Amino acid sequence: MSRSFASILAGAALSCALLASLPAAADTLLVDRSKQPAGANVPTRGMSMADVEARFGVPSERLDARGGQKRQWPTINRWVYPAFTVYFERNRVIDTVANRATASEIGPKPAIR
């Protein structure tokens, strides 16, 4: 075994030993949290805006609508609630996305305002 290869192996072993001695830290991924059973219900696909507001109350924020410039591009409305954001195509729910629980949580970027 050459001297330089042996020194590389020794350095790698030392690095592994140092890394193993550090305390473990982990980020919570939004994907992991969203797979957990939800404590509260969320709007489901196909619900109307009136149904969502009747069941979940007035949203904390109604973001500006996007799209609608052409017939092929339907208007997308977004309502923000404390735990989730609801996306509507015209007036029907197409998706509900969990909001970040903490600033350190890794997940989708906030909606464009």
Backbone as ProteinMPNN parsed JSONL, in Angstrom:
{"seq_chain_A": "MSRSFASILAGAALSCALLASLPAAADTLLVDRSKQPAGANVPTRGMSMADVEARFGVPSERLDARGGQKRQWPTINRWVYPAFTVYFERNRVIDTVANRATASEIGPKPAIR", "coords_chain_A": {"N_chain_A": [[0.856, -1.166, 0.0], [0.631, 2.152, -0.859], [2.213, 5.063, 0.557], [0.767, 7.501, 0.418], [-1.851, 6.651, -0.108], [-2.405, 5.259, 2.232], [-2.342, 7.352, 4.071], [-4.565, 8.777, 3.198], [-6.63, 6.959, 3.749], [-6.389, 6.875, 6.548], [-7.034, 9.508, 7.189], [-9.686, 9.585, 6.306], [-10.861, 7.734, 8.034], [-10.482, 9.055, 10.469], [-12.059, 11.328, 10.012], [-14.617, 10.152, 9.823], [-14.863, 9.175, 12.427], [-14.895, 11.578, 13.877], [-17.246, 12.765, 12.868], [-19.134, 10.922, 13.758], [-19.115, 11.407, 16.455], [-20.425, 13.785, 16.814], [-23.405, 15.522, 17.909], [-26.601, 14.339, 16.902], [-28.738, 15.865, 14.506], [-31.786, 16.816, 13.05], [-33.922, 17.789, 10.386], [-37.382, 18.533, 10.094], [-39.279, 17.288, 7.582], [-41.702, 18.635, 5.428], [-43.092, 16.881, 3.85], [-42.955, 14.5, 5.303], [-44.449, 15.205, 7.595], [-46.932, 15.725, 6.45], [-47.774, 13.226, 5.704], [-48.531, 12.066, 8.014], [-51.337, 11.161, 10.079], [-53.886, 13.506, 9.934], [-54.943, 15.814, 12.408], [-57.038, 17.521, 12.15], [-59.7, 18.005, 9.831], [-59.414, 18.662, 6.316], [-60.208, 20.713, 3.45], [-61.683, 18.957, 0.711], [-61.091, 17.72, -2.625], [-63.14, 19.122, -5.109], [-65.003, 20.373, -3.49], [-67.074, 23.271, -3.08], [-66.422, 26.856, -3.008], [-68.201, 28.076, -1.246], [-68.94, 25.878, 0.347], [-66.482, 25.296, 1.587], [-66.01, 27.66, 3.04], [-68.23, 27.608, 4.74], [-67.728, 25.313, 6.249], [-65.071, 25.548, 7.254], [-64.758, 28.149, 8.009], [-64.048, 31.718, 7.681], [-61.295, 32.474, 5.619], [-57.926, 33.259, 6.703], [-56.547, 34.781, 4.955], [-57.089, 35.889, 1.655], [-55.645, 35.301, -1.259], [-54.544, 37.066, -4.218], [-56.174, 36.304, -7.291], [-54.934, 34.091, -9.842], [-54.079, 33.55, -13.293], [-56.512, 32.908, -15.935], [-56.289, 34.487, -18.18], [-56.67, 33.431, -20.681], [-59.061, 31.233, -22.2], [-58.206, 28.614, -21.929], [-56.688, 28.741, -19.669], [-57.646, 28.46, -16.618], [-59.001, 30.443, -13.922], [-57.247, 30.602, -10.914], [-57.808, 30.526, -7.558], [-56.673, 31.286, -4.251], [-56.858, 30.442, -0.906], [-55.803, 31.15, 2.322], [-55.44, 29.419, 5.287], [-54.716, 28.954, 8.815], [-53.385, 26.392, 9.099], [-53.291, 25.276, 6.545], [-53.328, 25.77, 2.928], [-55.734, 26.46, 0.51], [-56.447, 25.618, -2.811], [-58.274, 26.736, -5.533], [-59.927, 25.98, -8.579], [-61.512, 28.03, -10.606], [-64.33, 27.973, -8.893], [-64.072, 25.674, -7.409], [-62.501, 23.29, -5.227], [-59.249, 22.244, -5.911], [-56.916, 21.417, -4.767], [-55.329, 20.972, -1.559], [-52.896, 22.231, 0.545], [-50.53, 21.614, 3.079], [-49.373, 24.038, 5.386], [-46.177, 25.37, 6.415], [-45.057, 24.334, 9.602], [-43.125, 25.351, 11.285], [-40.435, 27.749, 11.038], [-38.085, 26.423, 10.476], [-38.79, 24.153, 9.18], [-38.638, 22.13, 6.302], [-39.947, 22.589, 3.156], [-42.475, 23.371, 0.659], [-42.079, 26.536, -1.002], [-43.379, 29.665, 0.211], [-46.58, 30.89, -0.976], [-46.802, 32.888, -3.939], [-47.432, 36.248, -3.648]], "CA_chain_A": [[0.0, 0.0, 0.0], [1.464, 3.35, -0.933], [2.135, 5.925, 1.729], [-0.281, 8.502, 0.255], [-3.137, 5.971, 0.024], [-2.572, 4.961, 3.658], [-2.682, 8.594, 4.772], [-5.95, 9.106, 2.819], [-7.496, 6.073, 4.539], [-6.34, 7.298, 7.948], [-7.794, 10.748, 7.265], [-11.1, 9.252, 6.163], [-11.283, 7.088, 9.28], [-10.547, 10.106, 11.48], [-13.245, 12.145, 9.705], [-15.808, 9.376, 10.21], [-14.924, 9.135, 13.889], [-15.314, 12.903, 14.344], [-18.66, 12.956, 12.522], [-19.952, 10.048, 14.593], [-19.176, 11.93, 17.81], [-21.257, 14.986, 16.85], [-24.808, 15.227, 18.22], [-27.459, 14.216, 15.722], [-29.752, 16.903, 14.314], [-32.579, 16.49, 11.865], [-34.99, 18.702, 10.01], [-38.668, 17.906, 9.823], [-39.713, 17.541, 6.22], [-43.139, 18.833, 5.295], [-43.632, 15.65, 3.268], [-43.128, 13.547, 6.4], [-45.558, 15.639, 8.448], [-48.206, 15.643, 5.735], [-48.17, 11.822, 5.618], [-49.089, 11.678, 9.301], [-52.777, 11.401, 10.13], [-54.206, 14.884, 10.309], [-55.844, 15.958, 13.538], [-58.205, 18.263, 11.685], [-60.05, 17.755, 8.437], [-59.065, 19.704, 5.35], [-61.122, 20.675, 2.31], [-61.402, 17.902, -0.261], [-61.262, 18.068, -4.032], [-64.507, 19.22, -5.594], [-65.848, 21.219, -2.639], [-67.211, 24.638, -3.585], [-65.936, 27.901, -2.1], [-69.211, 28.26, -0.196], [-68.829, 24.736, 1.261], [-65.251, 25.451, 2.367], [-66.195, 28.743, 4.007], [-69.213, 27.175, 5.734], [-67.177, 24.267, 7.107], [-63.802, 25.921, 7.879], [-64.775, 29.557, 8.394], [-63.446, 32.701, 6.78], [-59.837, 32.287, 5.59], [-57.154, 34.367, 7.268], [-56.104, 35.61, 3.833], [-57.489, 35.498, 0.297], [-54.62, 35.807, -2.157], [-55.014, 37.485, -5.541], [-56.382, 35.219, -8.262], [-53.939, 33.964, -10.91], [-54.581, 32.903, -14.501], [-57.736, 33.445, -16.504], [-56.048, 35.343, -19.334], [-57.233, 32.724, -21.837], [-60.045, 30.209, -21.826], [-57.48, 27.396, -21.55], [-56.041, 28.977, -18.375], [-58.698, 28.822, -15.663], [-58.612, 31.284, -12.789], [-56.892, 29.86, -9.704], [-57.928, 31.309, -6.331], [-55.978, 30.66, -3.127], [-57.266, 30.889, 0.42], [-54.844, 30.708, 3.332], [-55.891, 29.16, 6.651], [-53.504, 28.791, 9.632], [-52.689, 25.112, 8.92], [-53.239, 24.833, 5.152], [-53.75, 26.678, 1.869], [-56.665, 25.795, -0.402], [-56.373, 26.092, -4.193], [-59.536, 26.559, -6.247], [-60.027, 26.268, -10.007], [-62.766, 28.779, -10.627], [-64.873, 27.997, -7.531], [-64.002, 24.314, -6.848], [-61.203, 22.901, -4.661], [-58.438, 21.296, -6.691], [-55.853, 20.886, -3.912], [-55.1, 21.571, -0.256], [-51.487, 22.033, 0.87], [-50.192, 21.949, 4.47], [-48.422, 25.134, 5.571], [-45.05, 25.045, 7.285], [-45.371, 24.465, 11.023], [-42.084, 26.202, 11.857], [-39.553, 28.34, 10.024], [-37.002, 25.484, 10.148], [-39.32, 23.023, 8.421], [-38.315, 22.179, 4.885], [-41.136, 22.286, 2.368], [-42.651, 24.278, -0.463], [-41.928, 27.968, -0.754], [-44.672, 30.333, 0.401], [-47.279, 31.281, -2.199], [-46.482, 34.205, -4.473], [-48.515, 37.143, -3.272]], "C_chain_A": [[0.906, 1.235, 0.0], [1.217, 4.232, 0.278], [1.002, 6.941, 1.605], [-1.675, 7.872, 0.393], [-3.425, 5.662, 1.489], [-2.957, 6.224, 4.425], [-4.104, 9.041, 4.435], [-6.925, 8.261, 3.629], [-7.53, 6.495, 6.006], [-7.14, 8.586, 8.139], [-9.285, 10.505, 7.175], [-11.636, 8.621, 7.443], [-11.419, 8.112, 10.402], [-11.766, 10.992, 11.265], [-14.523, 11.439, 10.119], [-15.967, 9.338, 11.727], [-15.383, 10.48, 14.456], [-16.789, 13.151, 14.057], [-19.577, 12.127, 13.416], [-20.087, 10.599, 16.011], [-20.039, 13.185, 17.933], [-22.696, 14.617, 17.203], [-25.641, 15.212, 16.932], [-28.483, 15.346, 15.691], [-30.502, 16.567, 13.036], [-33.623, 17.568, 11.638], [-36.264, 17.902, 9.829], [-39.07, 18.272, 8.408], [-41.22, 17.674, 6.187], [-43.793, 17.581, 4.737], [-43.897, 14.63, 4.361], [-44.319, 13.918, 7.271], [-46.895, 15.476, 7.756], [-48.678, 14.2, 5.582], [-48.776, 11.324, 6.926], [-50.586, 11.937, 9.304], [-53.067, 12.806, 10.647], [-55.179, 14.912, 11.467], [-57.118, 16.666, 13.13], [-58.466, 17.923, 10.224], [-59.583, 18.921, 7.584], [-60.06, 19.625, 4.2], [-60.701, 19.601, 1.304], [-61.705, 18.383, -1.674], [-62.735, 18.071, -4.413], [-65.432, 20.068, -4.73], [-65.927, 22.618, -3.246], [-66.64, 25.626, -2.565], [-66.902, 28.104, -0.938], [-69.144, 27.127, 0.822], [-67.606, 24.878, 2.17], [-65.434, 26.526, 3.432], [-67.188, 28.352, 5.098], [-68.602, 26.192, 6.725], [-65.939, 24.719, 7.884], [-63.719, 27.382, 8.286], [-64.109, 30.445, 7.355], [-61.933, 32.498, 6.786], [-59.115, 33.487, 6.192], [-56.659, 35.3, 6.176], [-56.628, 35.03, 2.525], [-56.483, 36.128, -0.66], [-55.227, 36.184, -3.498], [-55.133, 36.279, -6.468], [-55.286, 35.255, -9.319], [-54.582, 33.268, -12.094], [-55.813, 33.606, -15.034], [-57.536, 34.331, -17.714], [-56.627, 34.739, -20.613], [-58.215, 31.684, -21.322], [-59.365, 28.927, -21.344], [-56.809, 27.52, -20.181], [-57.09, 29.395, -17.352], [-58.143, 29.694, -14.532], [-58.374, 30.392, -11.573], [-56.956, 30.83, -8.527], [-57.257, 30.548, -5.204], [-56.441, 31.29, -1.823], [-56.293, 30.308, 1.435], [-55.544, 30.592, 4.683], [-54.633, 28.933, 7.497], [-52.718, 27.501, 9.347], [-52.528, 24.687, 7.462], [-53.65, 25.952, 4.209], [-54.609, 25.892, 0.904], [-56.551, 26.451, -1.774], [-57.675, 25.745, -4.899], [-59.315, 26.798, -7.739], [-61.434, 26.797, -10.206], [-63.332, 28.778, -9.209], [-64.869, 26.617, -6.872], [-62.595, 23.999, -6.356], [-60.509, 21.933, -5.609], [-57.321, 20.708, -5.846], [-55.833, 21.638, -2.59], [-53.676, 21.227, 0.145], [-51.232, 22.468, 2.31], [-49.181, 23.085, 4.489], [-47.275, 24.665, 6.454], [-45.448, 25.263, 8.738], [-44.379, 25.391, 11.713], [-41.224, 26.741, 10.726], [-38.453, 27.373, 9.602], [-37.491, 24.281, 9.333], [-39.027, 23.204, 6.937], [-39.544, 21.778, 4.097], [-41.287, 23.271, 1.24], [-42.475, 25.733, -0.044], [-43.303, 28.576, -0.524], [-45.28, 30.762, -0.932], [-46.856, 32.67, -2.628], [-47.669, 35.108, -4.206], [-48.704, 38.155, -4.307]], "O_chain_A": [[1.844, 1.321, 0.792], [0.174, 4.163, 0.93], [0.332, 7.222, 2.599], [-2.579, 8.494, 0.95], [-4.564, 5.79, 1.938], [-3.797, 6.177, 5.323], [-4.784, 9.621, 5.282], [-7.923, 8.77, 4.137], [-8.589, 6.472, 6.633], [-7.843, 8.738, 9.138], [-10.066, 11.141, 7.882], [-12.74, 8.942, 7.882], [-12.357, 8.046, 11.196], [-12.436, 11.368, 12.227], [-15.416, 12.056, 10.701], [-17.077, 9.455, 12.245], [-16.167, 10.52, 15.404], [-17.505, 13.685, 14.904], [-20.663, 12.573, 13.786], [-21.062, 10.298, 16.7], [-20.353, 13.606, 19.046], [-23.165, 13.535, 16.847], [-25.395, 15.984, 16.004], [-29.025, 15.734, 16.726], [-29.915, 16.091, 12.064], [-34.134, 18.175, 12.579], [-36.226, 16.73, 9.454], [-39.187, 19.452, 8.081], [-41.933, 16.914, 6.842], [-44.921, 17.251, 5.104], [-44.934, 13.966, 4.358], [-45.11, 13.053, 7.646], [-47.888, 15.129, 8.395], [-49.865, 13.967, 5.352], [-49.449, 10.293, 6.955], [-51.059, 12.835, 8.608], [-52.543, 13.223, 11.68], [-56.129, 14.131, 11.509], [-58.174, 16.427, 13.715], [-57.544, 17.591, 9.48], [-59.383, 20.03, 8.08], [-60.688, 18.587, 3.994], [-59.512, 19.373, 1.08], [-62.471, 19.323, -1.882], [-63.479, 17.147, -4.086], [-66.519, 20.446, -5.169], [-64.967, 23.094, -3.853], [-66.406, 25.274, -1.409], [-66.485, 28.282, 0.206], [-69.273, 27.367, 2.023], [-67.681, 24.615, 3.371], [-65.06, 26.33, 4.588], [-67.009, 28.724, 6.258], [-68.922, 26.231, 7.914], [-65.76, 24.33, 9.038], [-62.712, 27.81, 8.85], [-63.67, 29.985, 6.301], [-61.342, 32.362, 7.857], [-59.639, 34.601, 6.188], [-56.383, 36.472, 6.432], [-56.608, 33.816, 2.324], [-56.472, 37.345, -0.847], [-56.288, 35.686, -3.873], [-54.313, 35.362, -6.434], [-54.77, 36.322, -9.652], [-55.52, 32.488, -11.928], [-56.124, 34.734, -14.652], [-58.505, 34.882, -18.236], [-57.026, 35.468, -21.521], [-58.19, 31.312, -20.149], [-59.879, 28.238, -20.462], [-56.406, 26.514, -19.597], [-57.391, 30.583, -17.237], [-56.947, 29.665, -14.241], [-59.197, 29.537, -11.245], [-56.244, 31.834, -8.503], [-57.262, 29.317, -5.188], [-56.418, 32.51, -1.661], [-55.996, 29.114, 1.407], [-56.16, 31.545, 5.161], [-53.561, 28.734, 6.926], [-51.488, 27.529, 9.356], [-51.707, 23.819, 7.168], [-54.239, 26.95, 4.625], [-54.254, 24.777, 0.52], [-56.557, 27.676, -1.892], [-58.123, 24.598, -4.866], [-58.593, 27.721, -8.118], [-62.418, 26.087, -9.996], [-62.838, 29.538, -8.376], [-65.578, 26.401, -5.889], [-61.611, 24.389, -6.985], [-61.091, 20.943, -6.051], [-56.82, 19.626, -6.151], [-56.262, 22.789, -2.507], [-53.282, 20.061, 0.096], [-51.656, 23.548, 2.722], [-48.237, 23.093, 3.699], [-47.402, 23.665, 7.161], [-46.096, 26.256, 9.069], [-44.748, 26.133, 12.623], [-41.279, 26.25, 9.599], [-37.936, 27.481, 8.49], [-36.683, 23.485, 8.853], [-39.156, 24.301, 6.393], [-40.123, 20.722, 4.353], [-40.323, 23.951, 0.887], [-42.694, 26.1, 1.11], [-44.298, 28.047, -1.019], [-44.558, 30.97, -1.906], [-46.584, 33.532, -1.791], [-48.804, 34.747, -4.518], [-49.577, 39.013, -4.179]]}, "name": "protein", "num_of_chains": 1, "seq": "MSRSFASILAGAALSCALLASLPAAADTLLVDRSKQPAGANVPTRGMSMADVEARFGVPSERLDARGGQKRQWPTINRWVYPAFTVYFERNRVIDTVANRATASEIGPKPAIR"}
